[in-house]
């Protein structure tokens, strides 16, 4: 069966289940449709997860990533499948997914667990469905620059193959304000004036993305011709990275639901294992600001938001496993020298 036909057929099958009188008690479904085009294991798969509300937004990322993509689409309510079907019945939308492994996840709604978005479970499903050795796990509101994929194939993969220690190549990320209506930046030179004017900015510049050293990244002459610079892990950092999934790469902790601690916990585990973090100098991705998107159905359940937390539960668990130095930048070449580099980030165009 041709891939578009198989996808539409799968959607029709799920729609039938969701339309049943006993739809709420129907078992969970996980259905994967693979593209006709195959890719070598020596490639990089871009991985994302989202609900129907991000279908249109993620088109930007699909268009700039000519390589393999693994998407996990979560049906937050039994009515979502109708909108998903309407989307893919548009031929131009269906053709966008020529390189995409699409996995549709329908939970068992009677359990009520679907109201707490299983973000890390969906990320892990996306990783499991990827057929390549190298992965780039991102979120649906981000768009990578057009040359990131080719750079990953020609530079990052060879260097990950040669590395004798676990390594993660961090992709710096910035946000662009909603009122910006011009051409989106695709190079550092195009991004710099937006940063200077405040139209582009760093989200959570202290803990979340501050450790990436984006101000250094915005001053590439500091590192000469080096395509990446090393940074040391800092607590609560939540970077996005390209890694070899077979090189001690852990899965995401599925006890984190909704948002909060989901990426931070993964980076902390990577650090405890001993990963080295290298930030790309000439490539980045940007987050397009937007009005708050409404969650389908009755909304997310926040009542049990603190059932499992980064500080009270996850961090103490890692301390028991790895010892009291689990937050020390174990894979960093020289933590003290690296800290000094971060200290000069006020120079140059910033």
Secondary structure as UniProt FT lines:
FT   HELIX           3..18
FT   TURN            21..22
FT   HELIX           23..25
FT   STRAND          29..33
FT   STRAND          44..50
FT   HELIX           52..54
FT   TURN            55..58
FT   HELIX           59..64
FT   STRAND          69..75
FT   TURN            78..79
FT   HELIX           80..88
FT   HELIX           91..96
FT   HELIX           97..99
FT   STRAND          100..106
FT   HELIX           109..111
FT   HELIX           113..115
FT   HELIX           119..129
FT   STRAND          134..137
FT   TURN            140..141
FT   STRAND          142..144
FT   TURN            146..147
FT   HELIX           148..151
FT   HELIX           152..156
FT   HELIX           157..162
FT   STRAND          167..176
FT   TURN            178..179
FT   HELIX           188..197
FT   STRAND          200..201
FT   TURN            203..209
FT   HELIX           210..212
FT   HELIX           214..217
FT   HELIX           220..223
FT   TURN            224..225
FT   STRAND          228..231
FT   TURN            235..236
FT   STRAND          241..244
FT   TURN            245..246
FT   TURN            254..255
FT   HELIX           262..273
FT   STRAND          276..288
FT   TURN            297..298
FT   TURN            303..306
FT   HELIX           310..314
FT   HELIX           315..322
FT   TURN            324..327
FT   TURN            330..331
FT   HELIX           335..342
FT   TURN            343..346
FT   TURN            348..349
//
